[in-house]
Amino acid sequence: MSTDDTTQITLPPMKVITQNEHNIRVEDISVNAVKVLRRLNAAGFEAYLVGGCVRDLLLNQHPKDFDIATDATPEQIKAQFKNCRIIGRRFRLAHVVFGREIIEVATFRGPHIQDKNTSDKSKKDGEGQLVRDNVFGTLEQDAARRDFTINAMYYNVVDGTIRDFAGGIASIEEKTISLIGDPETRYREDPVRMIRAVRFAAKLDMTIDEVSDEAIHKFAYLLENIPPARLFEEVLKLLFSGQGLTTYQLLLEYGLFDKLFPQTGPLLKTDSRERKFIDQVITNTDNRINNGQRVTPAFLYAAMLWYPIEEHSQKLVIESGLSPADAFNMAMSDVLHRQLQRIMIPKRFSITMREIWSFQHRLSRRYGRRAYQMLAHPRFRAAYDFLLLRGEIEGGELYELAQWWTDFQEVDSDTRKRMIDDLRAQPGPRNSRRRKKPKRKPN
């Protein structure tokens, strides 16, 4: 049997941090995660809390998820829990479901082995990216397969110790994001690690170390190989974390933003209206998230693509002779189609995006019953908020239009009627009622 163990990494000696030397307590951990750990231990398996939850607990942050690593195979995990399902093709995982909480349990991963005689093997494409990775291993091998040093720490619920395989504690103390192993190899295996590095740097207020930093600038193009469906989830983590503005600025700095939004990136010059607009939208999103308010990806994605749509629409009017309305509708479809080649935006969001865009032109047509009809539309509020932000950035007539709608929402019905009547009295083009056709004279 021939094997090619291309990415086996030699780790420094493991350090065991005793319960008295760290701040994690069982009470800080999800009750359901503790149940899973203890049942696996009782069945004779090794099982540890691992990764981001250990890191966040050490930083006195509340983890969003509690992940577990074990020497039990997915099938053995499933045999222990009736509420378990096996997912994944690139790497099989077990999800133990407790109502709305899902505890993800992964079998220890081993080195990448290219073996023609077994179906349980890893597989890379021409760029070195892993496309299949069902290779199981030991605890030490699993630690070597982790991406960053801060994510290679394992908490044992039995004795409260932490096994630190790659200097994770030191990285936390030094506030440094460091890859385990050679950055080029690790980024080629999974280019998403580059945006994960940026996300952790923003979230944890840390700095990416020099070698990992340089490699991002060099290999940013590899993100183009990632399936669009996977990137949608990753972008949500980037921009809907409450630290979206810092993350977005780092994406620009490392040349990663252009790989995610290739039509928008070239427009984001310093102090451009496009840059100011997106900066403000992301700032507002952060504020809403940090204040516990609801947000929708549709609004942020609509903002990301608005100016590419405007630019493409104007180009179609000039080059194709289309009417402004037809050009705008075609531009919406073209720009969205191109973006979907990079990030697969689900229809439930893309439909809302199109409604927000379409409303930007409809909101200027306020005569007669139209203002009342638009005010009652379920997408009015999102479209109005979008218009308001555009008005704040661009000023002029757009700002005045946004202010008119602000006032129209706040006044009583009689004042609303007067506001519409005042529009009719203003000079210049407007949407007036169609003239009635003259009746034909009887023969």
Steps between C-alpha positions, in 0.01 A plus 500: 500500500653833393423812697599863458475671835543850357390714791611326817604773742738468794353679800688624807466292815144499632435708810238398754337794677343388825159615622663740746699669223211617278161667537266243335239339723244232415225749582617714204439216253174405330315239705438300181868505403588366845241221453660396170852508643408292803304240306786450254747474789274250676491289182882480505579771245725804525301821459596865542361847448711645223568806291322832520294423810814428706668811361199722574455365852867576574436855373192532725270510199182295462544244220237487229549125453655216697689254279634162606783283367515126573663174398154350436405466132182670372320164512612435858385849601161441338464172690527691829234762421151453357493875425804481272541538124810464283568781251770604256682357204833685507533391863228305681372647825243401760238752611337425834177700508349643820204709384648816350855422616724279289819353647742423218716194564796426270722195495872574547647573159823349375764604244400535134556156351477434129415129493345324201405192703257662743194719469585682823758739357565863425500648154644827369438691179764656275543801728561284807151560639340217700179380336459185712643446846362191677825395666473418869792514744618558856460797733852623417438465124170685536678789671746521210207522259348804675541827316620750762693457825215661698267226373718200594410483869295214649303520823443180699176511701615207720790677671465859372838501327582661164735333255682770303676351198615804300565783743142627502528646849812694395321628186212627715742676733688653204170583320626334181324298231744230382446212262609150593748385237610663173261785403519431126409133547224573748344775285515278193329217691215732595508862374216589738767499771607841369165660578481307828833658598355844425179422691688384810732802486198733497292306752778443754689827444813309402769536233574246226864393526744605229531175303125434501441865406733494199352176372147649494613778264666238279222240489180710519412383146440147632166616644370489144512118526258482794141386419261801505261322740772465764602865468151624585526351849855627542405857405218491756760417766722783375248783481234398754725458801462845655855582385403526134665836431841393633471170311402677178796740530737206544347324198577811294852523642582139410341511152236245600193722457548513121490120490165497680342800323690541172256757357502718811867490597630723217254776600620526861761771466581707807233765568285386206123513550495121454753450780318739733166333430618146572698617805180651639283197420743266676532740796121507535488119476758471780299739717180304447667166579672635810169648619316170453298622200411290196702520180459338159773402254275632220556863604878469521529312171268755336739774617806313374357476148310829468770709336608225257133488393485877453823501300395209279156652447645828375732309269207307351308821433795649312618192313174313434253785473271341761257710699621578855237264646591209270871563551459498878305172498761337277783636716342352813487156337852522352672620817319251723581214261869586505504523878336160531801350323704608802255480792181296472236728656182305583183607317327608819761777521555576131124561450504754785811662352326553167201656677725742690673599175175544306354718776785750464341624178139449605544716809538810284151443352285620789188636331142393559458167673854381433648647818239321713545172311877508542470587869288186552742273310683244722837602350443874542697532824812329363480701176449825694799427728706431188387830342575688822858373505547590133364849571739550791796407279402666172296798623308727258165387361551150638531639853187713450306196375608297804395782733160523327438131574621548858243775551226311314525209744480721810209738418124446518277412204395860427860616486590207275230611255635856503854372438384315188296801384810720544692267265242557229543875536876484451637591154679243287429146378276281710286192477155643432185306436447378150265709296175333419460409137228705327179310444429407143209676342220265408468437127 
